[in-house]
Amino acid sequence: MMSEDECARFCDNIRYLRKKHHLSKKEMAQIMDTEPGILESLESGSIPKRLSVFSLIQLAVYCQIRPEDIFLPPEQWRPASPLPKTGRSAGRTGAAGEPVENSRNW
């Protein structure tokens, strides 16, 4: 269980990330794939029971930080590693050297 200080830091970090990336509350809720009311609760300092880990991962990916860093002071954050390319289109490039996306509908 999180202490009051850890809870406050986590909620402050959510607000900090939204402002740092110049997002409205509605945009942030969409990125997190959650309801705006959950974001409102977080920014008010309360962690809702319905908050999912998936929402935090979505936010971390968007903000290019590691998910676990959301619980730390921002000065301790490290950039997330880029996700490796996998599947049929990994490493394929077109004539201009741009990545080629697989256009087939599977």
C-alpha positions in Angstrom: 0.0 0.0 0.0 1.2 3.5 -0.8 1.9 6.1 1.9 0.2 9.4 1.7 3.4 11.0 0.4 3.7 8.4 -2.4 0.0 8.8 -3.3 0.4 12.6 -3.4 3.6 12.3 -5.6 1.8 9.9 -8.0 -1.2 12.2 -8.4 1.1 15.3 -8.8 3.0 13.4 -11.5 -0.2 12.7 -13.4 -1.0 16.4 -13.5 2.6 17.3 -14.3 2.7 15.0 -17.3 -0.6 16.4 -18.6 0.7 19.9 -18.4 4.2 19.1 -19.7 2.7 17.6 -22.8 0.1 20.4 -23.2 -2.9 18.1 -23.0 -6.4 18.9 -22.0 -8.0 16.6 -19.4 -10.2 15.1 -22.1 -7.1 14.4 -24.3 -5.2 12.8 -21.4 -8.2 10.6 -20.5 -8.3 9.5 -24.1 -4.6 8.6 -24.1 -5.1 6.7 -20.9 -8.2 5.0 -22.3 -10.1 5.9 -19.2 -13.0 8.1 -18.1 -12.4 11.8 -17.5 -13.8 11.4 -14.0 -10.9 9.1 -13.1 -8.4 11.7 -14.3 -10.2 14.3 -12.3 -9.9 12.1 -9.2 -6.2 11.6 -9.8 -5.5 15.3 -10.2 -7.5 16.0 -7.0 -5.2 13.7 -5.1 -7.4 10.6 -4.9 -6.6 7.2 -6.5 -9.8 5.7 -7.8 -10.3 1.9 -7.4 -11.1 1.7 -11.1 -7.8 2.9 -12.2 -6.1 0.3 -14.4 -2.5 -0.6 -14.9 -3.2 -0.5 -18.6 -4.1 3.2 -18.3 -0.7 4.0 -16.7 1.2 2.0 -19.3 -0.7 3.9 -22.0 0.3 7.2 -20.4 3.9 6.1 -19.9 4.2 5.0 -23.6 2.8 8.4 -24.8 5.1 10.4 -22.5 8.1 8.2 -23.3 8.9 7.3 -19.7 9.1 4.0 -17.9 5.7 3.1 -16.3 7.4 2.7 -12.9 8.8 6.2 -13.0 5.3 7.7 -12.6 5.7 6.9 -8.9 9.1 8.7 -8.6 10.0 12.4 -8.5 10.4 13.7 -12.1 14.1 14.4 -11.6 14.6 10.6 -11.2 12.8 9.6 -14.4 14.7 7.9 -17.2 13.6 7.8 -20.8 11.9 4.6 -21.9 13.7 2.3 -24.3 12.1 2.2 -27.7 10.0 -0.8 -28.4 11.7 -3.3 -30.7 10.2 -3.9 -34.1 8.7 -7.3 -34.5 6.8 -9.3 -37.0 6.8 -9.3 -40.8 7.6 -5.6 -41.3 10.5 -5.5 -38.9 13.5 -3.9 -40.5 11.9 -3.6 -44.0 12.3 -0.2 -45.8 11.0 1.3 -49.0 12.9 3.0 -51.8 13.2 6.2 -49.8 14.5 4.3 -46.7 11.2 4.7 -44.8 9.8 1.8 -42.8 7.3 -0.3 -44.8 4.1 -1.1 -43.1 2.4 -4.4 -43.9 -0.7 -3.4 -45.8 -2.4 -6.8 -45.8 -5.5 -7.2 -43.7 -4.9 -10.3 -41.6 
